Amino acid sequence: MKRIMLLAGAGLLFAVLGGCGWLYQIGQSQSPQNGTDLTNADLSLPSFEYTNQNGETVSRQDLEGEYVIADMIFTNCPTVCTIMTPNMLNLQGQIEKAGLDNVRLVSFTVDPDRDDPGTLKEYGQNYGADFSSWDFLTGYSLQEIKQLSTTTFKSALNQDTGDQNIIHATAFFLIDPEGNVIRKYDGLENDTEPILNDLQRLTAGQDS
């Protein structure tokens, strides 16, 4: 009887956590709240030209010279993105309050076939995103974003889930002004102070 109850409990846990991204997180070690150092992982953004929510072209060159916090979302996400995007919005507010004007936020959609610029703009507006420092990017193929996810962020991306969910990274990635991915944080953690502290430290060193 006890074994049956344990199995039932485990089944309920996986049912609750079976939304987009959660299964990937369960299968991987989660990032500590204060971030995971990636400086020795030799990860960097590739050259690209994508389209943001305003229909404008955004390239890797446009991001150079600034620190970037990047994540992966999609507008129909029923679970983790509804946590990640508010956390990113909270971080944006903290960055603006701290006066860090050399930090940019970038959200890559993992559903480019459905998330066109207009859809992403409506999504960002619904959350209250400030588009002056936050780009929601699309304008690439599914294969391209899978390649970026696995190569640049070392994260699985799988649309073949049999439902409306997409398994994708739930981390926030810190990218330096040269395009190197240097740190990642748990994007499901609502305490974004560790990210802000790192940004303040790094940008202070940049200004000195």
mmCIF file of the C-alpha atoms, coordinates in Angstrom:
data_MODEL
# 
_entry.id   MODEL 
# 
loop_
_atom_site.group_PDB 
_atom_site.id 
_atom_site.type_symbol 
_atom_site.label_atom_id 
_atom_site.label_alt_id 
_atom_site.label_comp_id 
_atom_site.label_asym_id 
_atom_site.label_entity_id 
_atom_site.label_seq_id 
_atom_site.pdbx_PDB_ins_code 
_atom_site.Cartn_x 
_atom_site.Cartn_y 
_atom_site.Cartn_z 
_atom_site.occupancy 
_atom_site.B_iso_or_equiv 
_atom_site.pdbx_formal_charge 
_atom_site.auth_seq_id 
_atom_site.auth_comp_id 
_atom_site.auth_asym_id 
_atom_site.auth_atom_id 
_atom_site.pdbx_PDB_model_num 
ATOM 1   C CA . MET A 1 1   ? 0.000  0.000  0.000   1.00 0.00 ? 1   MET A CA 1 
ATOM 2   C CA . LYS A 1 2   ? 2.800  2.388  0.913   1.00 0.00 ? 2   LYS A CA 1 
ATOM 3   C CA . ARG A 1 3   ? 4.555  1.631  -2.380  1.00 0.00 ? 3   ARG A CA 1 
ATOM 4   C CA . ILE A 1 4   ? 1.360  2.316  -4.345  1.00 0.00 ? 4   ILE A CA 1 
ATOM 5   C CA . MET A 1 5   ? 0.975  5.694  -2.611  1.00 0.00 ? 5   MET A CA 1 
ATOM 6   C CA . LEU A 1 6   ? 4.578  6.622  -3.417  1.00 0.00 ? 6   LEU A CA 1 
ATOM 7   C CA . LEU A 1 7   ? 4.120  5.700  -7.079  1.00 0.00 ? 7   LEU A CA 1 
ATOM 8   C CA . ALA A 1 8   ? 0.898  7.676  -7.251  1.00 0.00 ? 8   ALA A CA 1 
ATOM 9   C CA . GLY A 1 9   ? 2.619  10.676 -5.711  1.00 0.00 ? 9   GLY A CA 1 
ATOM 10  C CA . ALA A 1 10  ? 5.457  10.457 -8.216  1.00 0.00 ? 10  ALA A CA 1 
ATOM 11  C CA . GLY A 1 11  ? 2.969  10.259 -11.091 1.00 0.00 ? 11  GLY A CA 1 
ATOM 12  C CA . LEU A 1 12  ? 1.170  13.362 -9.830  1.00 0.00 ? 12  LEU A CA 1 
ATOM 13  C CA . LEU A 1 13  ? 4.472  15.257 -9.593  1.00 0.00 ? 13  LEU A CA 1 
ATOM 14  C CA . PHE A 1 14  ? 5.362  14.519 -13.215 1.00 0.00 ? 14  PHE A CA 1 
ATOM 15  C CA . ALA A 1 15  ? 1.845  15.427 -14.336 1.00 0.00 ? 15  ALA A CA 1 
ATOM 16  C CA . VAL A 1 16  ? 2.123  18.812 -12.617 1.00 0.00 ? 16  VAL A CA 1 
ATOM 17  C CA . LEU A 1 17  ? 5.643  19.475 -13.862 1.00 0.00 ? 17  LEU A CA 1 
ATOM 18  C CA . GLY A 1 18  ? 5.097  18.127 -17.358 1.00 0.00 ? 18  GLY A CA 1 
ATOM 19  C CA . GLY A 1 19  ? 4.755  21.533 -19.012 1.00 0.00 ? 19  GLY A CA 1 
ATOM 20  C CA . CYS A 1 20  ? 7.205  23.185 -21.381 1.00 0.00 ? 20  CYS A CA 1 
ATOM 21  C CA . GLY A 1 21  ? 10.721 23.181 -20.062 1.00 0.00 ? 21  GLY A CA 1 
ATOM 22  C CA . TRP A 1 22  ? 10.038 21.423 -16.772 1.00 0.00 ? 22  TRP A CA 1 
ATOM 23  C CA . LEU A 1 23  ? 10.973 17.927 -17.934 1.00 0.00 ? 23  LEU A CA 1 
ATOM 24  C CA . TYR A 1 24  ? 14.280 19.256 -19.206 1.00 0.00 ? 24  TYR A CA 1 
ATOM 25  C CA . GLN A 1 25  ? 14.975 20.893 -15.843 1.00 0.00 ? 25  GLN A CA 1 
ATOM 26  C CA . ILE A 1 26  ? 14.194 17.683 -13.974 1.00 0.00 ? 26  ILE A CA 1 
ATOM 27  C CA . GLY A 1 27  ? 16.644 15.795 -16.157 1.00 0.00 ? 27  GLY A CA 1 
ATOM 28  C CA . GLN A 1 28  ? 19.410 18.354 -15.622 1.00 0.00 ? 28  GLN A CA 1 
ATOM 29  C CA . SER A 1 29  ? 21.069 19.832 -12.574 1.00 0.00 ? 29  SER A CA 1 
ATOM 30  C CA . GLN A 1 30  ? 19.367 23.127 -11.818 1.00 0.00 ? 30  GLN A CA 1 
ATOM 31  C CA . SER A 1 31  ? 21.353 26.336 -11.754 1.00 0.00 ? 31  SER A CA 1 
ATOM 32  C CA . PRO A 1 32  ? 22.126 27.623 -8.282  1.00 0.00 ? 32  PRO A CA 1 
ATOM 33  C CA . GLN A 1 33  ? 20.268 30.788 -7.366  1.00 0.00 ? 33  GLN A CA 1 
ATOM 34  C CA . ASN A 1 34  ? 23.468 32.838 -7.607  1.00 0.00 ? 34  ASN A CA 1 
ATOM 35  C CA . GLY A 1 35  ? 24.297 31.500 -11.061 1.00 0.00 ? 35  GLY A CA 1 
ATOM 36  C CA . THR A 1 36  ? 26.611 29.014 -12.743 1.00 0.00 ? 36  THR A CA 1 
ATOM 37  C CA . ASP A 1 37  ? 29.953 30.163 -14.152 1.00 0.00 ? 37  ASP A CA 1 
ATOM 38  C CA . LEU A 1 38  ? 30.320 29.428 -17.884 1.00 0.00 ? 38  LEU A CA 1 
ATOM 39  C CA . THR A 1 39  ? 33.465 31.407 -18.603 1.00 0.00 ? 39  THR A CA 1 
ATOM 40  C CA . ASN A 1 40  ? 35.439 28.228 -19.344 1.00 0.00 ? 40  ASN A CA 1 
ATOM 41  C CA . ALA A 1 41  ? 32.704 26.614 -21.446 1.00 0.00 ? 41  ALA A CA 1 
ATOM 42  C CA . ASP A 1 42  ? 33.726 28.463 -24.641 1.00 0.00 ? 42  ASP A CA 1 
ATOM 43  C CA . LEU A 1 43  ? 30.157 29.413 -25.557 1.00 0.00 ? 43  LEU A CA 1 
ATOM 44  C CA . SER A 1 44  ? 29.324 32.428 -27.713 1.00 0.00 ? 44  SER A CA 1 
ATOM 45  C CA . LEU A 1 45  ? 26.580 33.927 -29.838 1.00 0.00 ? 45  LEU A CA 1 
ATOM 46  C CA . PRO A 1 46  ? 26.918 33.140 -33.548 1.00 0.00 ? 46  PRO A CA 1 
ATOM 47  C CA . SER A 1 47  ? 26.612 35.781 -36.217 1.00 0.00 ? 47  SER A CA 1 
ATOM 48  C CA . PHE A 1 48  ? 22.905 36.378 -36.890 1.00 0.00 ? 48  PHE A CA 1 
ATOM 49  C CA . GLU A 1 49  ? 20.314 38.805 -38.218 1.00 0.00 ? 49  GLU A CA 1 
ATOM 50  C CA . TYR A 1 50  ? 16.870 38.257 -36.689 1.00 0.00 ? 50  TYR A CA 1 
ATOM 51  C CA . THR A 1 51  ? 13.695 40.342 -36.402 1.00 0.00 ? 51  THR A CA 1 
ATOM 52  C CA . ASN A 1 52  ? 12.340 41.943 -33.233 1.00 0.00 ? 52  ASN A CA 1 
ATOM 53  C CA . GLN A 1 53  ? 8.788  42.773 -32.160 1.00 0.00 ? 53  GLN A CA 1 
ATOM 54  C CA . ASN A 1 54  ? 8.860  46.028 -34.136 1.00 0.00 ? 54  ASN A CA 1 
ATOM 55  C CA . GLY A 1 55  ? 9.890  44.331 -37.382 1.00 0.00 ? 55  GLY A CA 1 
ATOM 56  C CA . GLU A 1 56  ? 13.424 45.708 -37.028 1.00 0.00 ? 56  GLU A CA 1 
ATOM 57  C CA . THR A 1 57  ? 16.554 43.708 -37.777 1.00 0.00 ? 57  THR A CA 1 
ATOM 58  C CA . VAL A 1 58  ? 18.690 42.876 -34.743 1.00 0.00 ? 58  VAL A CA 1 
ATOM 59  C CA . SER A 1 59  ? 22.127 41.340 -35.305 1.00 0.00 ? 59  SER A CA 1 
ATOM 60  C CA . ARG A 1 60  ? 24.869 40.056 -33.079 1.00 0.00 ? 60  ARG A CA 1 
ATOM 61  C CA . GLN A 1 61  ? 26.794 43.212 -33.965 1.00 0.00 ? 61  GLN A CA 1 
ATOM 62  C CA . ASP A 1 62  ? 23.959 45.307 -32.519 1.00 0.00 ? 62  ASP A CA 1 
ATOM 63  C CA . LEU A 1 63  ? 24.461 43.593 -29.166 1.00 0.00 ? 63  LEU A CA 1 
ATOM 64  C CA . GLU A 1 64  ? 28.230 43.990 -29.025 1.00 0.00 ? 64  GLU A CA 1 
ATOM 65  C CA . GLY A 1 65  ? 29.516 46.442 -26.449 1.00 0.00 ? 65  GLY A CA 1 
ATOM 66  C CA . GLU A 1 66  ? 26.679 45.711 -24.027 1.00 0.00 ? 66  GLU A CA 1 
ATOM 67  C CA . TYR A 1 67  ? 25.940 43.037 -21.460 1.00 0.00 ? 67  TYR A CA 1 
ATOM 68  C CA . VAL A 1 68  ? 22.956 40.931 -22.499 1.00 0.00 ? 68  VAL A CA 1 
ATOM 69  C CA . ILE A 1 69  ? 20.555 38.789 -20.476 1.00 0.00 ? 69  ILE A CA 1 
ATOM 70  C CA . ALA A 1 70  ? 18.956 36.270 -22.828 1.00 0.00 ? 70  ALA A CA 1 
ATOM 71  C CA . ASP A 1 71  ? 16.277 33.635 -22.434 1.00 0.00 ? 71  ASP A CA 1 
ATOM 72  C CA . MET A 1 72  ? 14.062 31.401 -24.558 1.00 0.00 ? 72  MET A CA 1 
ATOM 73  C CA . ILE A 1 73  ? 10.262 31.674 -24.508 1.00 0.00 ? 73  ILE A CA 1 
ATOM 74  C CA . PHE A 1 74  ? 7.175  31.295 -26.692 1.00 0.00 ? 74  PHE A CA 1 
ATOM 75  C CA . THR A 1 75  ? 3.913  33.161 -26.532 1.00 0.00 ? 75  THR A CA 1 
ATOM 76  C CA . ASN A 1 76  ? 1.636  30.110 -26.207 1.00 0.00 ? 76  ASN A CA 1 
ATOM 77  C CA . CYS A 1 77  ? 3.706  28.637 -23.370 1.00 0.00 ? 77  CYS A CA 1 
ATOM 78  C CA . PRO A 1 78  ? 1.260  27.486 -20.665 1.00 0.00 ? 78  PRO A CA 1 
ATOM 79  C CA . THR A 1 79  ? 3.736  27.031 -17.823 1.00 0.00 ? 79  THR A CA 1 
ATOM 80  C CA . VAL A 1 80  ? 7.330  28.145 -17.338 1.00 0.00 ? 80  VAL A CA 1 
ATOM 81  C CA . CYS A 1 81  ? 7.265  31.232 -19.582 1.00 0.00 ? 81  CYS A CA 1 
ATOM 82  C CA . THR A 1 82  ? 4.507  32.669 -17.405 1.00 0.00 ? 82  THR A CA 1 
ATOM 83  C CA . ILE A 1 83  ? 7.102  32.677 -14.627 1.00 0.00 ? 83  ILE A CA 1 
ATOM 84  C CA . MET A 1 84  ? 10.211 33.554 -16.623 1.00 0.00 ? 84  MET A CA 1 
ATOM 85  C CA . THR A 1 85  ? 8.823  36.610 -18.419 1.00 0.00 ? 85  THR A CA 1 
ATOM 86  C CA . PRO A 1 86  ? 7.564  38.308 -15.230 1.00 0.00 ? 86  PRO A CA 1 
ATOM 87  C CA . ASN A 1 87  ? 10.962 37.558 -13.655 1.00 0.00 ? 87  ASN A CA 1 
ATOM 88  C CA . MET A 1 88  ? 12.681 39.164 -16.644 1.00 0.00 ? 88  MET A CA 1 
ATOM 89  C CA . LEU A 1 89  ? 10.333 42.139 -16.345 1.00 0.00 ? 89  LEU A CA 1 
ATOM 90  C CA . ASN A 1 90  ? 11.254 42.456 -12.672 1.00 0.00 ? 90  ASN A CA 1 
ATOM 91  C CA . LEU A 1 91  ? 14.924 42.343 -13.618 1.00 0.00 ? 91  LEU A CA 1 
ATOM 92  C CA . GLN A 1 92  ? 14.389 45.045 -16.244 1.00 0.00 ? 92  GLN A CA 1 
ATOM 93  C CA . GLY A 1 93  ? 12.875 47.306 -13.616 1.00 0.00 ? 93  GLY A CA 1 
ATOM 94  C CA . GLN A 1 94  ? 15.793 46.713 -11.259 1.00 0.00 ? 94  GLN A CA 1 
ATOM 95  C CA . ILE A 1 95  ? 18.304 47.406 -14.043 1.00 0.00 ? 95  ILE A CA 1 
ATOM 96  C CA . GLU A 1 96  ? 16.584 50.702 -14.895 1.00 0.00 ? 96  GLU A CA 1 
ATOM 97  C CA . LYS A 1 97  ? 16.377 51.677 -11.220 1.00 0.00 ? 97  LYS A CA 1 
ATOM 98  C CA . ALA A 1 98  ? 20.105 50.989 -10.823 1.00 0.00 ? 98  ALA A CA 1 
ATOM 99  C CA . GLY A 1 99  ? 20.876 53.194 -13.833 1.00 0.00 ? 99  GLY A CA 1 
ATOM 100 C CA . LEU A 1 100 ? 22.610 50.452 -15.835 1.00 0.00 ? 100 LEU A CA 1 
ATOM 101 C CA . ASP A 1 101 ? 22.193 51.728 -19.384 1.00 0.00 ? 101 ASP A CA 1 
ATOM 102 C CA . ASN A 1 102 ? 24.627 49.264 -20.997 1.00 0.00 ? 102 ASN A CA 1 
ATOM 103 C CA . VAL A 1 103 ? 22.496 46.161 -20.371 1.00 0.00 ? 103 VAL A CA 1 
ATOM 104 C CA . ARG A 1 104 ? 20.059 44.698 -22.884 1.00 0.00 ? 104 ARG A CA 1 
ATOM 105 C CA . LEU A 1 105 ? 17.464 41.945 -22.585 1.00 0.00 ? 105 LEU A CA 1 
ATOM 106 C CA . VAL A 1 106 ? 16.777 39.478 -25.413 1.00 0.00 ? 106 VAL A CA 1 
ATOM 107 C CA . SER A 1 107 ? 14.078 36.807 -25.558 1.00 0.00 ? 107 SER A CA 1 
ATOM 108 C CA . PHE A 1 108 ? 14.338 34.255 -28.384 1.00 0.00 ? 108 PHE A CA 1 
ATOM 109 C CA . THR A 1 109 ? 11.069 32.570 -29.331 1.00 0.00 ? 109 THR A CA 1 
ATOM 110 C CA . VAL A 1 110 ? 11.332 28.799 -29.688 1.00 0.00 ? 110 VAL A CA 1 
ATOM 111 C CA . ASP A 1 111 ? 8.149  28.805 -31.795 1.00 0.00 ? 111 ASP A CA 1 
ATOM 112 C CA . PRO A 1 112 ? 9.150  31.021 -34.760 1.00 0.00 ? 112 PRO A CA 1 
ATOM 113 C CA . ASP A 1 113 ? 6.460  29.628 -37.077 1.00 0.00 ? 113 ASP A CA 1 
ATOM 114 C CA . ARG A 1 114 ? 3.704  31.093 -34.893 1.00 0.00 ? 114 ARG A CA 1 
ATOM 115 C CA . ASP A 1 115 ? 5.491  33.921 -33.091 1.00 0.00 ? 115 ASP A CA 1 
ATOM 116 C CA . ASP A 1 116 ? 5.748  36.634 -35.729 1.00 0.00 ? 116 ASP A CA 1 
ATOM 117 C CA . PRO A 1 117 ? 6.740  40.219 -34.764 1.00 0.00 ? 117 PRO A CA 1 
ATOM 118 C CA . GLY A 1 118 ? 3.144  41.299 -34.138 1.00 0.00 ? 118 GLY A CA 1 
ATOM 119 C CA . THR A 1 119 ? 2.459  38.353 -31.860 1.00 0.00 ? 119 THR A CA 1 
ATOM 120 C CA . LEU A 1 120 ? 5.652  38.990 -29.901 1.00 0.00 ? 120 LEU A CA 1 
ATOM 121 C CA . LYS A 1 121 ? 4.848  42.690 -29.578 1.00 0.00 ? 121 LYS A CA 1 
ATOM 122 C CA . GLU A 1 122 ? 1.413  41.935 -28.163 1.00 0.00 ? 122 GLU A CA 1 
ATOM 123 C CA . TYR A 1 123 ? 2.967  39.395 -25.799 1.00 0.00 ? 123 TYR A CA 1 
ATOM 124 C CA . GLY A 1 124 ? 5.538  41.902 -24.535 1.00 0.00 ? 124 GLY A CA 1 
ATOM 125 C CA . GLN A 1 125 ? 2.951  44.653 -24.172 1.00 0.00 ? 125 GLN A CA 1 
ATOM 126 C CA . ASN A 1 126 ? 0.692  42.372 -22.145 1.00 0.00 ? 126 ASN A CA 1 
ATOM 127 C CA . TYR A 1 127 ? 3.515  41.937 -19.636 1.00 0.00 ? 127 TYR A CA 1 
ATOM 128 C CA . GLY A 1 128 ? 4.501  45.618 -19.666 1.00 0.00 ? 128 GLY A CA 1 
ATOM 129 C CA . ALA A 1 129 ? 7.943  45.129 -21.252 1.00 0.00 ? 129 ALA A CA 1 
ATOM 130 C CA . ASP A 1 130 ? 9.982  48.228 -22.074 1.00 0.00 ? 130 ASP A CA 1 
ATOM 131 C CA . PHE A 1 131 ? 10.997 47.622 -25.698 1.00 0.00 ? 131 PHE A CA 1 
ATOM 132 C CA . SER A 1 132 ? 13.721 50.265 -25.558 1.00 0.00 ? 132 SER A CA 1 
ATOM 133 C CA . SER A 1 133 ? 16.019 47.732 -23.889 1.00 0.00 ? 133 SER A CA 1 
ATOM 134 C CA . TRP A 1 134 ? 14.229 44.411 -24.467 1.00 0.00 ? 134 TRP A CA 1 
ATOM 135 C CA . ASP A 1 135 ? 14.026 42.653 -27.838 1.00 0.00 ? 135 ASP A CA 1 
ATOM 136 C CA . PHE A 1 136 ? 11.742 39.690 -28.536 1.00 0.00 ? 136 PHE A CA 1 
ATOM 137 C CA . LEU A 1 137 ? 13.337 37.931 -31.502 1.00 0.00 ? 137 LEU A CA 1 
ATOM 138 C CA . THR A 1 138 ? 11.977 35.794 -34.330 1.00 0.00 ? 138 THR A CA 1 
ATOM 139 C CA . GLY A 1 139 ? 12.617 35.562 -38.096 1.00 0.00 ? 139 GLY A CA 1 
ATOM 140 C CA . TYR A 1 140 ? 14.499 32.268 -38.178 1.00 0.00 ? 140 TYR A CA 1 
ATOM 141 C CA . SER A 1 141 ? 13.642 28.630 -38.792 1.00 0.00 ? 141 SER A CA 1 
ATOM 142 C CA . LEU A 1 142 ? 12.946 26.051 -36.108 1.00 0.00 ? 142 LEU A CA 1 
ATOM 143 C CA . GLN A 1 143 ? 16.194 24.326 -37.061 1.00 0.00 ? 143 GLN A CA 1 
ATOM 144 C CA . GLU A 1 144 ? 18.138 27.560 -36.569 1.00 0.00 ? 144 GLU A CA 1 
ATOM 145 C CA . ILE A 1 145 ? 16.807 28.151 -33.055 1.00 0.00 ? 145 ILE A CA 1 
ATOM 146 C CA . LYS A 1 146 ? 17.433 24.504 -32.166 1.00 0.00 ? 146 LYS A CA 1 
ATOM 147 C CA . GLN A 1 147 ? 21.031 24.949 -33.311 1.00 0.00 ? 147 GLN A CA 1 
ATOM 148 C CA . LEU A 1 148 ? 21.430 28.129 -31.279 1.00 0.00 ? 148 LEU A CA 1 
ATOM 149 C CA . SER A 1 149 ? 19.894 26.505 -28.215 1.00 0.00 ? 149 SER A CA 1 
ATOM 150 C CA . THR A 1 150 ? 22.097 23.410 -28.312 1.00 0.00 ? 150 THR A CA 1 
ATOM 151 C CA . THR A 1 151 ? 25.324 25.078 -29.448 1.00 0.00 ? 151 THR A CA 1 
ATOM 152 C CA . THR A 1 152 ? 25.243 28.467 -27.722 1.00 0.00 ? 152 THR A CA 1 
ATOM 153 C CA . PHE A 1 153 ? 23.276 27.637 -24.593 1.00 0.00 ? 153 PHE A CA 1 
ATOM 154 C CA . LYS A 1 154 ? 23.901 23.864 -24.340 1.00 0.00 ? 154 LYS A CA 1 
ATOM 155 C CA . SER A 1 155 ? 20.175 23.365 -23.811 1.00 0.00 ? 155 SER A CA 1 
ATOM 156 C CA . ALA A 1 156 ? 17.706 20.889 -25.263 1.00 0.00 ? 156 ALA A CA 1 
ATOM 157 C CA . LEU A 1 157 ? 14.846 22.150 -27.433 1.00 0.00 ? 157 LEU A CA 1 
ATOM 158 C CA . ASN A 1 158 ? 12.114 19.719 -28.413 1.00 0.00 ? 158 ASN A CA 1 
ATOM 159 C CA . GLN A 1 159 ? 8.770  20.453 -30.058 1.00 0.00 ? 159 GLN A CA 1 
ATOM 160 C CA . ASP A 1 160 ? 7.891  16.774 -30.492 1.00 0.00 ? 160 ASP A CA 1 
ATOM 161 C CA . THR A 1 161 ? 6.064  16.461 -27.183 1.00 0.00 ? 161 THR A CA 1 
ATOM 162 C CA . GLY A 1 162 ? 2.697  15.336 -28.532 1.00 0.00 ? 162 GLY A CA 1 
ATOM 163 C CA . ASP A 1 163 ? 0.897  18.396 -27.159 1.00 0.00 ? 163 ASP A CA 1 
ATOM 164 C CA . GLN A 1 164 ? 1.167  22.196 -27.244 1.00 0.00 ? 164 GLN A CA 1 
ATOM 165 C CA . ASN A 1 165 ? 4.253  22.283 -25.030 1.00 0.00 ? 165 ASN A CA 1 
ATOM 166 C CA . ILE A 1 166 ? 7.838  22.864 -26.120 1.00 0.00 ? 166 ILE A CA 1 
ATOM 167 C CA . ILE A 1 167 ? 10.714 21.665 -23.973 1.00 0.00 ? 167 ILE A CA 1 
ATOM 168 C CA . HIS A 1 168 ? 13.268 24.469 -23.788 1.00 0.00 ? 168 HIS A CA 1 
ATOM 169 C CA . ALA A 1 169 ? 15.805 26.084 -21.493 1.00 0.00 ? 169 ALA A CA 1 
ATOM 170 C CA . THR A 1 170 ? 14.443 27.861 -18.430 1.00 0.00 ? 170 THR A CA 1 
ATOM 171 C CA . ALA A 1 171 ? 17.678 29.690 -17.626 1.00 0.00 ? 171 ALA A CA 1 
ATOM 172 C CA . PHE A 1 172 ? 18.670 33.330 -17.987 1.00 0.00 ? 172 PHE A CA 1 
ATOM 173 C CA . PHE A 1 173 ? 22.028 33.584 -19.764 1.00 0.00 ? 173 PHE A CA 1 
ATOM 174 C CA . LEU A 1 174 ? 24.493 36.426 -19.205 1.00 0.00 ? 174 LEU A CA 1 
ATOM 175 C CA . ILE A 1 175 ? 26.438 37.398 -22.340 1.00 0.00 ? 175 ILE A CA 1 
ATOM 176 C CA . ASP A 1 176 ? 29.420 39.732 -22.203 1.00 0.00 ? 176 ASP A CA 1 
ATOM 177 C CA . PRO A 1 177 ? 30.096 42.667 -24.602 1.00 0.00 ? 177 PRO A CA 1 
ATOM 178 C CA . GLU A 1 178 ? 32.160 40.372 -26.863 1.00 0.00 ? 178 GLU A CA 1 
ATOM 179 C CA . GLY A 1 179 ? 29.282 37.909 -27.276 1.00 0.00 ? 179 GLY A CA 1 
ATOM 180 C CA . ASN A 1 180 ? 30.566 35.236 -24.881 1.00 0.00 ? 180 ASN A CA 1 
ATOM 181 C CA . VAL A 1 181 ? 28.068 33.374 -22.693 1.00 0.00 ? 181 VAL A CA 1 
ATOM 182 C CA . ILE A 1 182 ? 29.653 33.711 -19.256 1.00 0.00 ? 182 ILE A CA 1 
ATOM 183 C CA . ARG A 1 183 ? 26.974 32.799 -16.717 1.00 0.00 ? 183 ARG A CA 1 
ATOM 184 C CA . LYS A 1 184 ? 23.504 31.298 -16.350 1.00 0.00 ? 184 LYS A CA 1 
ATOM 185 C CA . TYR A 1 185 ? 20.826 31.653 -13.696 1.00 0.00 ? 185 TYR A CA 1 
ATOM 186 C CA . ASP A 1 186 ? 17.582 29.915 -12.818 1.00 0.00 ? 186 ASP A CA 1 
ATOM 187 C CA . GLY A 1 187 ? 14.936 31.841 -14.754 1.00 0.00 ? 187 GLY A CA 1 
ATOM 188 C CA . LEU A 1 188 ? 12.213 30.375 -12.537 1.00 0.00 ? 188 LEU A CA 1 
ATOM 189 C CA . GLU A 1 189 ? 13.706 32.033 -9.448  1.00 0.00 ? 189 GLU A CA 1 
ATOM 190 C CA . ASN A 1 190 ? 11.882 35.270 -8.678  1.00 0.00 ? 190 ASN A CA 1 
ATOM 191 C CA . ASP A 1 191 ? 14.808 36.675 -6.700  1.00 0.00 ? 191 ASP A CA 1 
ATOM 192 C CA . THR A 1 192 ? 16.821 38.345 -9.467  1.00 0.00 ? 192 THR A CA 1 
ATOM 193 C CA . GLU A 1 193 ? 19.148 40.191 -7.077  1.00 0.00 ? 193 GLU A CA 1 
ATOM 194 C CA . PRO A 1 194 ? 22.128 37.867 -7.819  1.00 0.00 ? 194 PRO A CA 1 
ATOM 195 C CA . ILE A 1 195 ? 21.864 38.782 -11.522 1.00 0.00 ? 195 ILE A CA 1 
ATOM 196 C CA . LEU A 1 196 ? 21.675 42.487 -10.720 1.00 0.00 ? 196 LEU A CA 1 
ATOM 197 C CA . ASN A 1 197 ? 24.675 42.224 -8.396  1.00 0.00 ? 197 ASN A CA 1 
ATOM 198 C CA . ASP A 1 198 ? 26.740 40.557 -11.134 1.00 0.00 ? 198 ASP A CA 1 
ATOM 199 C CA . LEU A 1 199 ? 25.696 43.185 -13.675 1.00 0.00 ? 199 LEU A CA 1 
ATOM 200 C CA . GLN A 1 200 ? 26.611 46.025 -11.326 1.00 0.00 ? 200 GLN A CA 1 
ATOM 201 C CA . ARG A 1 201 ? 30.006 44.478 -10.623 1.00 0.00 ? 201 ARG A CA 1 
ATOM 202 C CA . LEU A 1 202 ? 30.767 43.786 -14.278 1.00 0.00 ? 202 LEU A CA 1 
ATOM 203 C CA . THR A 1 203 ? 29.576 47.120 -15.636 1.00 0.00 ? 203 THR A CA 1 
ATOM 204 C CA . ALA A 1 204 ? 31.505 48.973 -12.926 1.00 0.00 ? 204 ALA A CA 1 
ATOM 205 C CA . GLY A 1 205 ? 34.635 47.177 -14.130 1.00 0.00 ? 205 GLY A CA 1 
ATOM 206 C CA . GLN A 1 206 ? 33.720 48.061 -17.712 1.00 0.00 ? 206 GLN A CA 1 
ATOM 207 C CA . ASP A 1 207 ? 33.522 51.745 -16.863 1.00 0.00 ? 207 ASP A CA 1 
ATOM 208 C CA . SER A 1 208 ? 36.811 51.818 -14.951 1.00 0.00 ? 208 SER A CA 1 
# 
